Amino acid sequence: MSGTGTGDDPKAPLLPVVQDPIASDASSSIILSLATPNTAFVLLGPLLCAVVCLCVSFEGVGTASRNMLAVMAWIFAWWLTEAVPMPVTSMSPLFLFPLFGIAAADDVAKSYMDDVIALVLGSFILALAVEHYNIHKRLALNFFHRKVITINGHCIYDTQITLLFCGEPVNPPLLLFGICATTAFVSMWMHNVAAAMMMMPVATGILQRLPSTLEETGRSEAVDKFCRAVVLGVIYSAAIGGMSTLTGTGVNLILVGMWKSYFPEADAISFSTWFFFGFPLALLIFFPLWGILCCLYIERGSARALKNYLDKTHLKRELNSLGKMSFAEKMVLSVFSVLILLWMTRNLTDDIPGWGALFKGRAGDGTVSVLMATLLFIIPNKRRKGEKLMDWGKCKKLPWNIVLLLGAGFAIADGVRSSGLATVLSRGLDFLGSAPFWGIAPMVCLVASIITEFTSNNATTTLLVPLLIQIAQTMHVHPLLLMVPAAIGAQFAFLLPTGTPSNIVGFATGHIEMKDMFKTGLPLKVFGITVLSFLMPTLGNSLLLFTFTGCFAVCTTFRFHQCIKFSARYLCSMMHYI
């Protein structure tokens, strides 16, 4: 190296030193900087951990279960208070588990990268490509734009599905249906938070055409209610759409990961298996959502109030600004479509095996997810020479916080099982053993839906599912009977803005208030629990319970004839209750 001045001084620092102008008051400033509520929250985690280690003891088990409970108190204290950034807290099992003798470092690290995590990473990369090329915006506007094709001056096509959602003149209930349906569809194939963040600007862009609601007139009140309905529809549709697929929310991925971890000899819950259960569930919750929003927020005179501001000309102008579909957009859609097809056909039926049979079960949903994401870095976009559909610079927005949170959830689930804590804690939920058969699913779903309002849905699932697995084994019932209602209930965070990041996205628009979420979320939560209570002994019984019964010859005392007997008792009890 060569230079002048201080650059030739061998004692000069390699990096410039920035002098602190208040270095003389360093000691006092450090004390003031530490005297904050956040410092108290940081200390709360280790303090709770110490209290558990000193005051709690379990009979008949070693210290590993007590230490696991102490570590969970530490981690959940930091998660709830956000004293430390959530991604950093999610990495704490990597050092806490080995230090407290719960698991080896290599075993903990494996929880942070498996097929489920690979599924998430590939899906997020594809979602970033969809966002980068404005495919989500084009999809939404196509739902509202009327398309007419003429040949020789004669109209031959005027029935595009999007026309039904907007109407001529504008039909507010159908327009709301189109916005909600688009959001739910997008949320099926990417994380629901990402879907809400992508679709909210599209929805609010449409609402910007509406007049100010400050005027105290009937028309302004109708417009204001419609705006509330649209924002609520986006955040709730994102949550409902995410229930239908494994990629729609981290909760489903946690459920699949825990099933694979606890029952490795059982068949994995494939994308298609969950879809055939989750999609009807989401559909049966989606229509009540639309009905609730229409009843509460769509007035009879809203069409007259909106017709002068939401017209085809504006929507067509928005769509035309995107231009024709480019080669890059078509290729991203093609890759995305092929990925969905591969997800759906990996496992079909016992008589008709999917393409996964060609690889003797070694390939998973994460395998094709990463494969198709890799193609985005190979296929050119035809915009500039040598430029591909995606580059790593665009991937800087990957939500590593969610990836780390999933890894922490899997690590905690493994620790709860291996330490014996699941057996200990399951004794506190023995009351479920005396519950009537028709009440097991709604009771578990209700408990999960209440807890998830005060903590993240991923954390709720991580805490409840290992305990419910142990309870299911002691009750001699199928574990999925408890696992699935808990996972679905954890996604019913409909009441509070802080229940899920999707709610915060809608609350930040300023169109809705907390009372709107209570007024809409409470009946929606009731509908959701009711729908799940009917689907579990019917569709869930045929798709999930019967499909994964064989593994329990080793894992539990559950047997096929018990499943049949249980299903009959469940249905009879439900009919008697009704």
Backbone torsions as a table, in degrees:
resi	resn	phi	psi	omega
1	MET	NA	146.8	177.9
2	SER	-135.7	156.6	179.8
3	GLY	178.5	-171.1	-179.9
4	THR	-125.0	164.7	176.1
5	GLY	65.8	-131.1	-176.6
6	THR	-68.3	-16.7	-179.6
7	GLY	-64.7	-25.6	179.9
8	ASP	-87.8	-6.6	-178.5
9	ASP	-80.4	116.5	-178.8
10	PRO	-64.8	-19.9	-179.9
11	LYS	-90.2	-4.7	-178.7
12	ALA	-71.3	142.7	179.2
13	PRO	-67.0	149.9	179.4
14	LEU	-68.7	-33.5	178.9
15	LEU	-110.5	147.0	-179.8
16	PRO	-64.6	142.0	179.5
17	VAL	-96.5	125.0	178.5
18	VAL	-95.8	119.0	-179.1
19	GLN	-77.7	129.9	177.4
20	ASP	-80.8	117.3	-177.2
21	PRO	-65.3	-16.4	-179.1
22	ILE	-117.3	35.8	-178.1
23	ALA	-62.2	-28.3	-178.4
24	SER	-66.6	-25.2	179.7
25	ASP	-102.8	26.6	-174.6
26	ALA	-61.7	-42.4	-175.8
27	SER	-64.9	-43.8	-179.7
28	SER	-69.3	-36.1	-179.7
29	SER	-68.3	-33.8	178.0
30	ILE	-64.3	-43.1	179.5
31	ILE	-62.9	-42.5	179.7
32	LEU	-66.4	-37.4	-179.4
33	SER	-68.5	-26.9	179.4
34	LEU	-84.8	-21.2	-177.5
35	ALA	-82.7	66.3	-179.3
36	THR	-132.5	158.4	176.1
37	PRO	-59.4	-31.9	-179.1
38	ASN	-62.2	-36.8	178.1
39	THR	-62.8	-39.9	177.6
40	ALA	-63.2	-39.0	178.5
41	PHE	-68.1	-36.0	177.2
42	VAL	-62.6	-43.1	-179.2
43	LEU	-73.7	-20.2	-178.3
44	LEU	-62.2	-39.2	-179.5
45	GLY	-60.0	-58.6	177.6
46	PRO	-60.3	-33.7	179.6
47	LEU	-64.8	-45.8	177.0
48	LEU	-62.4	-38.1	177.9
49	CYS	-61.5	-44.0	-180.0
50	ALA	-66.5	-40.3	179.7
51	VAL	-62.0	-43.2	179.4
52	VAL	-64.6	-43.2	-179.2
53	CYS	-63.9	-34.2	-176.4
54	LEU	-87.0	-30.5	-170.2
55	CYS	-109.8	-12.5	-175.0
56	VAL	-111.1	136.8	175.0
57	SER	-146.3	142.1	179.9
58	PHE	-114.0	131.5	-179.4
59	GLU	-78.7	139.2	174.5
60	GLY	82.6	0.0	178.0
61	VAL	-130.9	164.6	-179.3
62	GLY	-78.8	-170.9	-179.1
63	THR	-79.2	-12.6	-176.6
64	ALA	-62.7	-39.9	-179.4
65	SER	-67.2	-38.9	177.3
66	ARG	-65.4	-42.7	179.1
67	ASN	-64.1	-36.6	179.0
68	MET	-65.5	-40.8	177.2
69	LEU	-63.0	-40.3	179.1
70	ALA	-64.2	-42.6	179.2
71	VAL	-65.9	-39.3	177.4
72	MET	-63.0	-38.9	177.0
73	ALA	-61.3	-41.7	178.0
74	TRP	-61.4	-52.0	-174.8
75	ILE	-65.2	-46.4	-177.2
76	PHE	-69.7	-29.1	175.0
77	ALA	-63.5	-41.9	178.0
78	TRP	-70.7	-36.1	178.0
79	TRP	-64.8	-44.9	-175.7
80	LEU	-70.5	-39.7	-177.7
81	THR	-88.5	-15.3	-175.8
82	GLU	54.6	36.0	176.5
83	ALA	-63.1	-36.1	175.2
84	VAL	-117.9	143.0	179.7
85	PRO	-49.9	140.2	-175.2
86	MET	-54.4	-43.4	178.0
87	PRO	-61.4	-35.8	179.3
88	VAL	-68.7	-42.7	176.1
89	THR	-60.7	-36.4	179.9
90	SER	-65.6	-23.0	177.5
91	MET	-87.6	-7.7	-175.6
92	SER	-62.4	-29.9	175.1
93	PRO	-58.9	-23.7	-179.5
94	LEU	-63.9	-27.6	177.2
95	PHE	-112.1	-26.2	-178.8
96	LEU	-73.7	-41.1	-177.8
97	PHE	-62.6	-48.3	177.7
98	PRO	-64.2	-39.3	-176.7
99	LEU	-66.7	-31.9	-179.2
100	PHE	-96.8	9.5	175.5
101	GLY	70.2	27.1	-178.9
102	ILE	-87.3	-43.2	-178.9
103	ALA	-157.7	157.8	177.5
104	ALA	-73.1	156.4	-176.3
105	ALA	-60.5	-41.9	-179.6
106	ASP	-64.3	-38.7	-179.6
107	ASP	-66.4	-38.4	179.0
108	VAL	-68.5	-41.7	-177.2
109	ALA	-63.8	-31.0	-179.9
110	LYS	-64.9	-24.8	179.4
111	SER	-68.9	-18.7	-176.1
112	TYR	-90.9	-0.3	176.2
113	MET	-153.6	103.6	174.5
114	ASP	-144.1	-167.6	-175.6
115	ASP	-63.9	-34.0	179.3
116	VAL	-66.7	-43.5	177.6
117	ILE	-63.7	-38.9	177.1
118	ALA	-62.4	-38.7	175.6
119	LEU	-59.2	-42.5	-179.8
120	VAL	-65.7	-47.0	-177.6
121	LEU	-61.5	-47.4	178.8
122	GLY	-61.0	-41.0	180.0
123	SER	-65.5	-39.7	-179.9
124	PHE	-66.4	-38.5	178.8
125	ILE	-64.2	-41.8	176.8
126	LEU	-65.3	-38.2	177.9
127	ALA	-63.3	-38.4	177.6
128	LEU	-64.6	-37.1	177.5
129	ALA	-65.9	-41.4	177.3
130	VAL	-61.0	-42.7	180.0
131	GLU	-68.7	-40.8	-176.3
132	HIS	-62.3	-38.0	-177.8
133	TYR	-96.2	12.9	175.6
134	ASN	57.6	31.1	179.6
135	ILE	-68.1	-35.6	179.5
136	HIS	-64.3	-37.6	179.4
137	LYS	-69.5	-40.4	178.1
138	ARG	-63.5	-39.9	179.0
139	LEU	-63.1	-44.2	-178.8
140	ALA	-65.5	-44.4	-178.3
141	LEU	-68.4	-31.3	177.1
142	ASN	-67.4	-20.8	175.9
143	PHE	-72.1	-23.1	-174.5
144	PHE	-109.8	-16.4	-173.1
145	HIS	-89.1	135.2	178.4
146	ARG	-85.8	130.2	-178.6
147	LYS	-117.2	127.4	-179.7
148	VAL	-124.8	125.9	178.3
149	ILE	-111.2	131.6	-179.3
150	THR	-123.3	146.3	174.2
151	ILE	-131.8	124.4	-178.5
152	ASN	56.9	34.7	176.1
153	GLY	81.9	1.5	-178.9
154	HIS	-109.8	133.3	178.9
155	CYS	-74.0	123.3	179.0
156	ILE	-114.6	-10.0	-178.1
157	TYR	-147.0	113.6	179.5
158	ASP	-143.0	28.5	-174.6
159	THR	-125.7	27.2	177.5
160	GLN	-56.2	140.5	-175.3
161	ILE	-55.9	-28.4	-178.8
162	THR	-67.6	-28.0	178.5
163	LEU	-62.4	-35.3	180.0
164	LEU	-64.2	-32.2	-175.1
165	PHE	-80.2	-24.3	179.8
166	CYS	-102.4	-47.4	178.3
167	GLY	82.1	165.0	178.6
168	GLU	-141.6	99.1	4.0
169	PRO	-74.2	-178.4	-173.6
170	VAL	-60.3	137.5	177.6
171	ASN	-115.1	102.3	-173.7
172	PRO	-55.8	-44.9	179.3
173	PRO	-60.9	-41.2	-180.0
174	LEU	-73.0	-34.3	175.3
175	LEU	-63.4	-43.3	176.3
176	LEU	-62.2	-40.5	177.7
177	PHE	-60.2	-42.1	179.7
178	GLY	-63.4	-42.6	178.9
179	ILE	-64.0	-45.9	-179.1
180	CYS	-65.7	-42.1	-178.7
181	ALA	-65.3	-40.2	177.8
182	THR	-62.8	-45.2	-179.9
183	THR	-62.5	-44.2	179.7
184	ALA	-62.8	-40.3	179.6
185	PHE	-65.4	-44.8	178.3
186	VAL	-62.1	-39.4	-177.8
187	SER	-68.8	-19.0	178.3
188	MET	-65.5	-29.9	-170.2
189	TRP	-111.7	2.9	174.5
190	MET	-149.1	171.9	-177.5
191	HIS	-60.8	140.2	-174.5
192	ASN	-63.0	-31.0	177.4
193	VAL	-66.9	-44.2	177.8
194	ALA	-62.9	-39.2	178.8
195	ALA	-64.1	-42.1	178.7
196	ALA	-64.3	-41.1	-179.7
197	MET	-68.6	-31.3	179.2
198	MET	-78.1	-38.3	-173.9
199	MET	-86.8	-23.1	-178.9
200	MET	-62.9	-43.4	176.0
201	PRO	-62.4	-33.6	177.2
202	VAL	-64.9	-45.7	-179.4
203	ALA	-66.0	-46.4	-179.5
204	THR	-67.5	-28.1	175.3
205	GLY	-63.2	-36.3	175.4
206	ILE	-69.5	-38.6	-178.5
207	LEU	-70.4	-21.1	-179.8
208	GLN	-64.2	-20.4	177.1
209	ARG	-72.1	-16.0	-175.7
210	LEU	-81.6	152.7	-178.5
211	PRO	-73.2	168.4	176.8
212	SER	-63.8	146.3	-178.5
213	THR	-99.7	20.9	-178.4
214	LEU	-80.2	-23.9	-179.3
215	GLU	-71.4	136.2	-178.4
216	GLU	-88.6	72.2	178.5
217	THR	-128.8	161.7	178.9
218	GLY	-61.9	-37.4	-179.2
219	ARG	-64.6	-43.4	-179.8
220	SER	-64.9	-36.2	177.6
221	GLU	-64.8	-39.9	178.2
222	ALA	-65.7	-40.4	178.5
223	VAL	-65.9	-41.5	-179.9
224	ASP	-62.5	-42.6	179.0
225	LYS	-66.5	-37.1	178.3
226	PHE	-64.8	-40.1	177.2
227	CYS	-61.0	-42.4	177.7
228	ARG	-61.7	-42.8	-179.2
229	ALA	-62.6	-40.3	-178.8
230	VAL	-65.5	-46.7	-179.0
231	VAL	-64.9	-45.5	177.2
232	LEU	-62.5	-37.9	178.9
233	GLY	-63.6	-37.9	-179.7
234	VAL	-66.3	-48.2	-174.8
235	ILE	-70.3	-38.6	-179.7
236	TYR	-75.6	-35.7	177.4
237	SER	-66.1	-35.3	176.8
238	ALA	-63.1	-40.4	178.2
239	ALA	-68.4	-42.0	-177.8
240	ILE	-70.0	-43.6	178.2
241	GLY	-61.6	-34.2	179.9
242	GLY	-67.3	-22.0	179.3
243	MET	-68.5	-23.7	-168.9
244	SER	-79.6	-19.4	-178.6
245	THR	-132.4	163.5	178.7
246	LEU	-69.0	-30.4	-176.8
247	THR	-85.2	-7.2	-174.0
248	GLY	-74.6	-23.3	-178.5
249	THR	-157.5	152.4	178.9
250	GLY	-67.9	-23.4	-179.1
251	VAL	-62.4	-45.5	178.8
252	ASN	-61.9	-37.3	178.8
253	LEU	-68.3	-37.9	176.6
254	ILE	-63.8	-42.3	178.7
255	LEU	-59.9	-47.1	-179.7
256	VAL	-64.3	-41.5	179.6
257	GLY	-64.4	-40.3	179.2
258	MET	-70.2	-37.6	175.5
259	TRP	-59.5	-44.6	179.5
260	LYS	-66.2	-35.5	-178.2
261	SER	-73.5	-41.9	-176.5
262	TYR	-81.0	-31.3	-177.0
263	PHE	-127.8	69.8	-176.2
264	PRO	-65.0	-23.2	-180.0
265	GLU	-81.3	-12.2	179.4
266	ALA	-83.6	158.9	173.9
267	ASP	-66.2	139.6	178.6
268	ALA	-69.2	150.7	175.4
269	ILE	-76.4	108.0	-175.4
270	SER	-80.7	169.1	179.2
271	PHE	-60.9	-44.4	-176.6
272	SER	-69.1	-39.2	179.7
273	THR	-60.8	-46.6	179.1
274	TRP	-66.2	-37.0	-177.6
275	PHE	-61.5	-42.3	-177.7
276	PHE	-69.1	-16.5	171.7
277	PHE	-97.5	-44.4	-174.2
278	GLY	-72.1	-34.4	-177.9
279	PHE	-66.9	-48.2	174.8
280	PRO	-60.3	-36.7	177.1
281	LEU	-60.4	-48.7	-179.8
282	ALA	-63.5	-37.7	-178.8
283	LEU	-65.1	-41.0	-178.5
284	LEU	-73.0	-19.0	174.7
285	ILE	-91.7	-29.6	-177.1
286	PHE	-64.8	-45.1	-177.4
287	PHE	-66.2	-40.5	171.4
288	PRO	-60.1	-35.7	176.3
289	LEU	-59.6	-48.5	179.7
290	TRP	-61.4	-41.8	179.0
291	GLY	-64.3	-41.0	178.9
292	ILE	-62.7	-45.6	-179.6
293	LEU	-64.1	-39.9	179.4
294	CYS	-66.2	-40.7	-178.8
295	CYS	-68.5	-37.3	-173.9
296	LEU	-88.5	-29.1	-168.4
297	TYR	-126.7	-13.0	-179.6
298	ILE	-101.8	110.0	179.5
299	GLU	-88.6	164.6	-178.6
300	ARG	-63.6	-35.5	-178.0
301	GLY	-89.3	10.7	-176.5
302	SER	-69.2	-30.0	179.2
303	ALA	-62.8	-42.3	178.3
304	ARG	-66.8	-33.6	-179.1
305	ALA	-73.6	-25.5	-174.6
306	LEU	-100.8	-18.6	-169.5
307	LYS	-64.3	-26.9	-179.4
308	ASN	-82.6	-6.7	-174.3
309	TYR	-120.5	-25.5	177.6
310	LEU	-114.6	95.1	-179.5
311	ASP	-124.5	172.1	-177.4
312	LYS	-67.0	-29.4	-177.3
313	THR	-63.0	-45.4	179.7
314	HIS	-63.2	-46.1	-178.4
315	LEU	-65.6	-38.2	178.3
316	LYS	-66.2	-37.3	178.2
317	ARG	-64.8	-40.2	177.2
318	GLU	-62.8	-41.5	-179.5
319	LEU	-70.0	-40.0	179.5
320	ASN	-65.2	-28.0	179.4
321	SER	-65.5	-22.1	176.8
322	LEU	-78.6	-18.7	-178.6
323	GLY	75.4	-174.9	177.4
324	LYS	-73.5	156.1	178.9
325	MET	-63.1	126.3	180.0
326	SER	-82.4	170.0	177.0
327	PHE	-60.2	-38.8	-178.9
328	ALA	-63.9	-43.6	179.4
329	GLU	-63.1	-42.4	179.4
330	LYS	-63.2	-38.7	-179.3
331	MET	-70.2	-39.2	177.7
332	VAL	-63.1	-43.2	177.3
333	LEU	-63.2	-37.7	179.2
334	SER	-65.4	-45.9	178.8
335	VAL	-61.3	-42.7	-179.8
336	PHE	-63.7	-41.5	-179.9
337	SER	-65.7	-41.8	178.5
338	VAL	-63.9	-39.1	178.9
339	LEU	-62.3	-44.3	178.4
340	ILE	-61.3	-41.7	179.0
341	LEU	-62.4	-42.2	179.2
342	LEU	-66.7	-38.9	176.5
343	TRP	-60.2	-42.6	-173.8
344	MET	-75.2	-22.9	-172.5
345	THR	-111.0	8.1	-179.8
346	ARG	-65.8	-44.9	174.9
347	ASN	-128.7	121.0	-179.2
348	LEU	-103.3	-83.8	177.5
349	THR	-135.8	175.8	177.2
350	ASP	-67.1	-33.9	-180.0
351	ASP	-82.2	-30.9	-179.0
352	ILE	-120.2	89.8	-179.7
353	PRO	-69.9	149.5	178.1
354	GLY	-83.3	-170.8	-177.3
355	TRP	-67.5	-17.7	178.1
356	GLY	-62.0	-24.2	179.5
357	ALA	-66.5	-24.9	178.9
358	LEU	-64.5	-26.0	-178.3
359	PHE	-107.8	15.7	175.9
360	LYS	55.5	38.0	176.0
361	GLY	77.7	5.7	-178.0
362	ARG	-78.9	-25.2	-179.0
363	ALA	-92.3	135.9	179.5
364	GLY	-117.7	-176.5	177.4
365	ASP	-63.5	-34.1	177.0
366	GLY	-66.7	-28.8	179.8
367	THR	-61.1	-52.5	-178.0
368	VAL	-73.6	-27.6	177.8
369	SER	-62.1	-47.3	178.9
370	VAL	-70.2	-36.6	179.1
371	LEU	-60.2	-49.0	-178.2
372	MET	-70.1	-32.7	175.2
373	ALA	-65.3	-35.7	178.9
374	THR	-64.1	-35.8	179.3
375	LEU	-59.9	-29.5	179.2
376	LEU	-64.1	-25.0	178.9
377	PHE	-90.6	0.9	-179.0
378	ILE	-113.0	-39.2	-176.5
379	ILE	-74.4	128.6	178.9
380	PRO	-72.1	154.3	178.7
381	ASN	-96.8	-4.4	177.5
382	LYS	61.3	23.1	174.3
383	ARG	-96.3	-48.3	175.9
384	ARG	-131.7	152.6	-178.1
385	LYS	-64.0	126.7	178.8
386	GLY	83.1	-4.2	-178.4
387	GLU	-87.2	135.9	-177.3
388	LYS	-99.8	173.3	178.6
389	LEU	-59.5	-37.8	178.8
390	MET	-136.6	151.3	169.9
391	ASP	-132.8	165.0	-173.6
392	TRP	-66.2	-22.5	176.8
393	GLY	-61.7	-36.0	178.2
394	LYS	-71.0	-20.4	-177.4
395	CYS	-85.2	4.1	176.6
396	LYS	-64.9	-19.0	179.9
397	LYS	-87.7	6.5	178.1
398	LEU	-57.2	131.4	-177.9
399	PRO	-78.1	77.0	-179.2
400	TRP	-63.0	-23.0	178.1
401	ASN	-61.9	-38.8	178.5
402	ILE	-70.9	-39.0	177.8
403	VAL	-61.3	-45.8	179.2
404	LEU	-66.9	-35.5	178.3
405	LEU	-64.9	-40.7	176.4
406	LEU	-62.6	-44.5	178.2
407	GLY	-60.4	-40.8	178.0
408	ALA	-64.6	-39.2	178.1
409	GLY	-61.8	-43.2	178.1
410	PHE	-66.2	-39.2	179.8
411	ALA	-64.8	-42.3	179.3
412	ILE	-65.6	-40.9	178.4
413	ALA	-61.1	-42.9	177.9
414	ASP	-64.9	-39.4	-179.8
415	GLY	-67.1	-40.4	178.4
416	VAL	-61.7	-39.3	-179.4
417	ARG	-73.5	-50.3	-174.3
418	SER	-69.6	-28.8	-178.5
419	SER	-81.9	-12.6	-176.7
420	GLY	86.6	4.4	-178.4
421	LEU	-67.3	-31.4	180.0
422	ALA	-60.5	-39.6	179.2
423	THR	-65.2	-40.0	-178.5
424	VAL	-68.4	-48.9	-175.3
425	LEU	-71.0	-27.7	-179.2
426	SER	-64.8	-21.2	177.5
427	ARG	-64.6	-27.3	179.9
428	GLY	-75.8	-12.0	178.9
429	LEU	-113.5	27.8	-179.9
430	ASP	-65.8	-17.5	-179.3
431	PHE	-61.9	-22.4	177.8
432	LEU	-65.9	-25.0	179.4
433	GLY	-66.0	-27.6	179.2
434	SER	-95.7	1.0	-180.0
435	ALA	-73.0	146.5	176.3
436	PRO	-63.7	152.3	-174.7
437	PHE	-60.8	-37.0	-178.9
438	TRP	-70.2	-15.4	-176.2
439	GLY	-99.5	-4.3	-175.9
440	ILE	-65.5	-54.1	-177.3
441	ALA	-61.9	-50.2	-179.9
442	PRO	-65.4	-32.0	179.9
443	MET	-67.2	-45.8	178.1
444	VAL	-63.6	-42.7	-179.7
445	CYS	-63.5	-39.7	179.9
446	LEU	-65.0	-44.8	179.2
447	VAL	-60.1	-45.4	-179.4
448	ALA	-65.7	-38.6	-178.1
449	SER	-69.6	-26.0	176.6
450	ILE	-77.5	-45.6	-179.3
451	ILE	-62.4	-38.0	-173.9
452	THR	-69.1	-15.9	176.5
453	GLU	-70.5	-20.9	-174.9
454	PHE	-112.2	-7.2	175.4
455	THR	-144.9	172.8	-176.9
456	SER	-68.0	151.7	179.6
457	ASN	-65.1	-32.1	176.6
458	ASN	-66.3	-42.7	179.5
459	ALA	-66.1	-38.4	178.0
460	THR	-61.1	-45.7	179.2
461	THR	-64.4	-42.6	-179.8
462	THR	-61.3	-35.2	-178.2
463	LEU	-78.8	-42.4	-170.8
464	LEU	-83.4	-41.4	-170.5
465	VAL	-60.1	-45.7	177.8
466	PRO	-59.3	-36.7	178.6
467	LEU	-67.8	-40.4	-178.2
468	LEU	-69.7	-31.1	175.7
469	ILE	-62.4	-44.8	179.2
470	GLN	-65.1	-40.0	178.9
471	ILE	-64.3	-41.2	179.4
472	ALA	-61.3	-37.5	179.4
473	GLN	-68.4	-38.6	178.6
474	THR	-72.8	-28.5	178.2
475	MET	-84.7	-10.1	-177.7
476	HIS	61.4	41.9	173.7
477	VAL	-120.8	164.5	-178.3
478	HIS	-64.8	128.0	-178.8
479	PRO	-57.0	-35.1	-178.8
480	LEU	-65.1	-21.2	176.5
481	LEU	-62.1	-29.6	177.1
482	LEU	-99.5	-35.2	-176.1
483	MET	-66.0	-46.8	-176.2
484	VAL	-65.2	-48.5	176.9
485	PRO	-59.4	-34.4	178.4
486	ALA	-67.0	-43.5	-179.3
487	ALA	-66.7	-42.3	179.2
488	ILE	-68.5	-42.8	178.9
489	GLY	-61.3	-32.7	178.5
490	ALA	-65.8	-16.4	179.2
491	GLN	-94.7	-0.2	178.5
492	PHE	-89.4	48.5	177.8
493	ALA	-88.1	77.0	-171.4
494	PHE	-107.4	-4.9	-169.5
495	LEU	-99.7	-37.0	-173.1
496	LEU	-114.7	145.6	177.2
497	PRO	-61.2	-31.9	-177.3
498	THR	-85.0	2.0	-177.9
499	GLY	-64.2	-33.3	179.9
500	THR	-155.9	152.7	178.7
501	PRO	-58.8	-29.1	177.9
502	SER	-61.2	-39.5	177.9
503	ASN	-64.1	-37.4	179.1
504	ILE	-65.0	-37.8	178.4
505	VAL	-58.9	-43.9	178.8
506	GLY	-72.1	-38.7	-178.5
507	PHE	-65.9	-30.8	-178.0
508	ALA	-71.4	-15.4	179.5
509	THR	-71.9	-20.3	-178.9
510	GLY	83.7	0.2	-178.9
511	HIS	-84.9	-22.3	-175.3
512	ILE	-122.1	158.3	176.3
513	GLU	-121.7	172.2	-177.5
514	MET	-63.0	-34.9	179.8
515	LYS	-64.5	-30.1	176.8
516	ASP	-66.6	-38.9	179.9
517	MET	-68.7	-39.4	177.1
518	PHE	-65.0	-44.6	-176.1
519	LYS	-64.5	-35.8	179.6
520	THR	-91.7	-39.6	-173.2
521	GLY	-71.4	-33.5	-177.4
522	LEU	-64.9	-53.3	176.5
523	PRO	-64.1	-31.5	178.1
524	LEU	-66.2	-38.7	177.7
525	LYS	-64.5	-41.0	178.5
526	VAL	-64.1	-44.1	177.2
527	PHE	-60.8	-42.4	-178.9
528	GLY	-61.9	-45.9	179.5
529	ILE	-64.5	-38.9	179.4
530	THR	-65.2	-45.6	179.7
531	VAL	-61.8	-44.5	-179.8
532	LEU	-64.1	-35.5	-179.9
533	SER	-63.9	-31.5	178.2
534	PHE	-85.3	-33.2	-176.6
535	LEU	-75.8	-33.0	-176.9
536	MET	-60.0	-47.4	-179.8
537	PRO	-80.7	-4.1	-178.6
538	THR	-112.0	-86.3	-178.3
539	LEU	-66.6	-42.2	178.9
540	GLY	-63.6	-34.4	179.5
541	ASN	-64.5	-40.8	-177.0
542	SER	-79.1	-36.0	-175.6
543	LEU	-88.6	-40.6	-172.9
544	LEU	-102.3	-54.1	-172.5
545	LEU	-66.5	-47.6	-179.9
546	PHE	-70.3	-33.2	-176.7
547	THR	-65.1	-35.9	-173.6
548	PHE	-113.3	34.8	-178.1
549	THR	-83.2	-32.3	-171.5
550	GLY	-59.8	-31.1	-175.5
551	CYS	-67.3	-17.7	-171.0
552	PHE	-83.7	1.9	170.4
553	ALA	-66.1	-24.7	179.8
554	VAL	-105.7	-42.1	-171.0
555	CYS	-78.1	-38.6	-176.4
556	THR	-141.4	178.7	175.8
557	THR	-89.3	9.7	179.4
558	PHE	-69.5	139.7	-179.1
559	ARG	-134.1	166.2	-175.1
560	PHE	-63.2	-42.9	-178.8
561	HIS	-67.4	-27.9	175.5
562	GLN	-68.9	-35.8	178.2
563	CYS	-62.5	-43.4	179.1
564	ILE	-65.0	-45.0	179.7
565	LYS	-62.4	-42.6	180.0
566	PHE	-63.3	-43.9	-178.8
567	SER	-61.5	-41.0	179.4
568	ALA	-64.1	-44.1	178.6
569	ARG	-64.0	-39.0	-179.9
570	TYR	-61.4	-49.0	-177.4
571	LEU	-67.1	-41.0	178.8
572	CYS	-63.5	-41.7	179.0
573	SER	-64.4	-40.4	179.5
574	MET	-64.5	-43.7	179.9
575	MET	-65.9	-39.2	178.6
576	HIS	-64.6	-38.6	179.7
577	TYR	-65.3	-41.0	-179.3
578	ILE	-67.4	NA	NA
